């Protein structure tokens, strides 16, 4: 289906910008800050800056800035984690240019944590053989970074911020190039923005799964719209399940993340009997790449019949834990878990989309004028498995590169876009329980496309989700709930098809029948 909108809709508002950025997480804001001030830019977001995957990011940003580190070592660790499927050129760009973007954030007054000497405090996470993670607010790097960048974006006269605005579709001209977008305001009134340059920075697809660290708005809207417009997906079957989501008896609620940095600071994975089941599984034990740790936990749970394991960080004193992990400490304490004395119950949860919209080294898709960066994009950096804290660095490096490419294009491209909604068939009105359909999809994906997969299970999920998608595409409801359900079903089907097609176990895609 080319458009989510129906044939009888009318746009009530028309705007025009040189650039439209969809999403106000780290990738969107950093891109906006690098658009030349002489060009008009709209940052459109579904909610506000405080509801995004970036805002929730705990661990930090990886970059080779320590004296005993270098980009070559960072490259090696990233390639190893990516299980042979990384685009080496993209990784070289990431590790070579990343340190400069960290310096840029420092100049932008991002309040990174400092050591006693006043230098950046640098820590380590799973898969890294060197300390190369910078963080802010202890375990609130995303929040502190996004807050700092948002404070720089808001005053800029060339940038208009449109919060609580729902992105629906991409418009293209007769040559297939971007000419605009369709959006809805919070009253579901439709509008059109005329533009030749759109950046998809809409984050992840957590609502495709039952248990996820992503916020409720992570329904993959930007990815689904890009696919409808003709963009290509790459590595969409690679879904990173964070090994240590805080266990809850209500899995459909957003999972609180117990950062990998807790294990980086000495936290140990144990079963209910206190045995360290990661020993002997991988040379890095608890700091093995996330896919390995997640599979080990799932297998331990299958063996024990229990629904969670534990992270034990009780060797650290309370003062240290309060300072290093204030968010985690307080969240756990609110659930009657004192992490200086109690083990933390955890289980694997959907965390990050490793693949996404296929882009080049300048973050441009196969559609002229359409860019993607951050979690929604597949730059090739992560391969089959994302190395911890490379994601925020990817937002910076490839967001900046997208802006640079757009600035160059705007210098020579003065043709104004004249978007219009084409004549479309009118689909009949449908009124199902969209939340119930979404919940069914989430359960199917959890049951059959989780940490460990098989072709039989994937086929079961694909059959039913295809039926749901066919039903949604045949009808229409003029609401955000309808379009979110359509997007979730579409992306779930794409993930399942890709997972069935890749008949090998590699990285985060593990097939027990292969």
Secondary structure, 3 states (H helix, E strand, C coil): CCCCCCCCCCCCEEEECCEEEECCCHHHHHHHHCCCCCCCEEEECCCCCCCCHHHHCCCCEECCCCCCCCHHHHHHHHHHHCCCCCCHHHHHHHHHHHHHHHHHHHHCCCCECECCCCCECEECCCCCCCCCEECECCCCHHHHHHHHHHHHHHCCCCEEEECCCEEEEEEECCCCCEEEEEEECCCCCEEEEECCCEEECCCCCHHHCCCECCCCCCCCHHHHHHHHHCCCEECCCCEEEEEEEECCCCCCCCCCECCHHHHHCCCEEECCCCCCCCCCCCCCHHHCCHHHHHHHHHHHHHHHCCCCEEEECCCCCHHHHHHHCHHHHHHHHCCCCCCCCCCEEEEEEEEEECCEEECCCCCECCCCCEEECHHHEECCCCCCCCCCCHHHHHHHHHHHHHHHHHHHHHHHCCCCCCCCCCCCCCCEECCCCHHHHHHHHHHHHHHHECCCECHHHHHHHHHHHHHHHHHHHHEECCCHHHHHHHHHHHHHHHHHHHHHHCCCCECCECECCC
